[in-house]
Amino acid sequence: METTAAAPYHSNQKLVIHLIRHAHGLHNLESERHRDPLKRIQYADPELSPLGWQQVREQRKDLSASGLLERIELVVTSPLTRTLQTSVGIFGSPLKDENTVGNGYQNGIKTPIFNHPPIIASELCRERLSKGRSRGSISQCRSRFPQIDFSLIEREDDILWEADERESNESVAAKGIKFIKWLLARKEKEIAVVSHGVFLQQTLIALKNEFDSSIEKEFLTPLVYLFGNCEIRSLKFFRESVVRLGQDYKKN
C-alpha cells in the first residue's frame, strides 16, 4: 500500500485542484476505428496517439499563456503511461533541445532539464482496475520518466490488475474520495491531477454526494461528469466545501 501521510490540513487554507484527463491514447484511437470490441487491438498500458501529443502541446501552450503553468505547485499523476506522458508533456520544464526524443517523449515533445512543478505518481488516482490492464514496473517507469517521483508507490510490479472482475464504480468513487482527502492534507495551495475518465467521473459524482449543498446546480448535471481527452476542470476547496471555478480551460 502506498504512503499517503502528509501535514494536517488547516481549515482556513484554500486548495485549488485542476483535474485533467490524459490526452488521446492509442486505445482511444482503436475504439474509434473499430466499434466491434472483438476487432480491436488490446493495450495493457497504451501510449498517447499522435493526436494526443498534439493536444499536449496545445494544452501546454494554453496553460503557459494563461499563467496557470506557473501557479501550479504540484502535479500528481496516475502511474500509467498515457498519464505520465501527459503530465511530463504539459508540466515538465524547462526544455533544452527541441529535437530530442526520448525519456517518455514523442513527436517533438522536448526533454526537460528538471521539473517545475514537481510531478509525483500515485496509485490512488489511476484508472478503474480490470484484468488485462496494468502499468509497467516502477524500475521501467523511473528509467523512462526520470523527471517523475515514484516514491509513493511501494510495489515494484503491478499486482492490482489481477482481479478477475472489473473494479466497481463504488470502489473507484471511494478511492477518489480518499485521494481528495489526501490532497486536502497537503500544504500546497494549487495542485494539478492527471488521471483517467472513469476515475474523474466517479470522483466528481462522489464529491457531489459528499458536498451536495455547497456545489453549484450547474455542476450537478450528468454531462459535467464526462471529460474529454486533455480537458481541464478546476475545483476550489475551503472548509470542506467545493465549488466549480468558471468554465473549463479547454474541451477536446
Backbone hydrogen bonds, N-H to C=O, Kabsch-Sander energy under -0.5 kcal/mol:
donor,donor_aa,acceptor,acceptor_aa,energy
3,T,152,L,-0.8
13,Q,10,H,-2.0
15,L,237,F,-2.0
16,V,189,K,-2.5
17,I,15,L,-0.5
17,I,235,L,-2.8
18,H,16,V,-0.5
18,H,191,I,-3.0
19,L,17,I,-0.7
19,L,233,R,-3.2
20,I,193,V,-2.8
21,R,231,E,-1.8
22,H,195,S,-2.0
26,L,47,E,-2.8
29,L,25,G,-2.1
30,E,26,L,-2.2
31,S,27,H,-2.0
32,E,28,N,-1.8
33,R,29,L,-1.8
34,H,30,E,-2.4
35,R,33,R,-0.5
39,K,36,D,-1.8
40,R,37,P,-1.0
49,S,24,H,-2.3
53,W,49,S,-2.1
54,Q,50,P,-1.8
55,Q,51,L,-2.4
56,V,52,G,-2.2
57,R,53,W,-2.2
58,E,54,Q,-2.4
59,Q,55,Q,-2.7
60,R,56,V,-2.6
61,K,57,R,-2.0
62,D,58,E,-2.5
63,L,59,Q,-2.8
64,S,60,R,-2.1
65,A,61,K,-2.2
66,S,62,D,-2.0
67,G,63,L,-0.8
67,G,64,S,-0.5
68,L,63,L,-0.7
69,L,63,L,-1.8
70,E,67,G,-0.6
71,R,67,G,-0.9
72,I,68,L,-1.7
73,E,190,E,-2.6
74,L,190,E,-0.9
75,V,118,P,-2.4
76,V,192,A,-2.8
77,T,120,I,-2.8
78,S,194,V,-2.1
82,R,46,P,-0.7
83,T,80,L,-0.7
84,L,80,L,-2.4
85,Q,81,T,-2.8
86,T,82,R,-1.6
87,S,83,T,-2.7
88,V,84,L,-2.4
89,G,85,Q,-2.5
90,I,86,T,-2.0
91,F,87,S,-2.8
92,G,88,V,-1.7
93,S,114,F,-0.8
96,K,111,T,-1.7
100,T,97,D,-1.6
105,Y,102,G,-1.3
109,I,106,Q,-1.9
111,T,97,D,-0.7
113,I,94,P,-1.6
116,H,91,F,-0.6
120,I,75,V,-2.7
121,A,149,D,-2.6
122,S,77,T,-2.4
125,C,122,S,-0.9
126,R,123,E,-1.4
133,R,130,S,-1.8
134,S,44,A,-1.2
134,S,132,G,-0.5
138,I,156,E,-2.3
141,C,137,S,-2.4
142,R,138,I,-2.8
143,S,139,S,-2.0
144,R,140,Q,-2.3
145,F,141,C,-2.9
148,I,145,F,-2.0
149,D,119,I,-2.8
150,F,148,I,-0.6
153,I,150,F,-1.5
154,E,152,L,-0.7
159,I,157,D,-0.8
162,E,159,I,-1.0
163,A,160,L,-0.6
167,E,129,L,-3.5
172,V,168,S,-2.1
173,A,169,N,-2.6
174,A,170,E,-2.2
175,K,171,S,-2.1
176,G,172,V,-2.2
177,I,173,A,-2.3
178,K,174,A,-2.1
179,F,175,K,-2.2
180,I,176,G,-2.5
181,K,177,I,-2.4
182,W,178,K,-1.7
183,L,179,F,-2.1
184,L,180,I,-2.3
185,A,181,K,-1.0
186,R,183,L,-1.6
191,I,16,V,-2.6
192,A,74,L,-2.6
193,V,18,H,-3.0
194,V,76,V,-2.5
195,S,20,I,-2.9
195,S,193,V,-0.6
200,L,196,H,-2.7
201,Q,197,G,-2.6
202,Q,198,V,-2.8
203,T,199,F,-2.2
204,L,200,L,-2.3
205,I,201,Q,-2.1
206,A,202,Q,-2.2
207,L,203,T,-2.4
208,K,204,L,-2.3
209,N,205,I,-1.9
210,E,206,A,-1.9
211,F,207,L,-3.1
214,S,211,F,-1.8
215,I,212,D,-0.9
219,F,216,E,-1.1
220,L,217,K,-1.6
221,T,218,E,-1.1
224,V,221,T,-1.4
225,Y,222,P,-1.5
226,L,223,L,-1.4
230,C,21,R,-0.8
230,C,22,H,-1.3
231,E,228,G,-1.8
232,I,250,K,-0.8
233,R,19,L,-2.3
235,L,17,I,-2.6
236,K,243,V,-1.8
237,F,15,L,-3.2
238,F,241,S,-1.6
241,S,238,F,-0.6
243,V,236,K,-1.4
245,L,234,S,-1.8
246,G,244,R,-0.9
249,Y,232,I,-1.1
250,K,232,I,-0.5
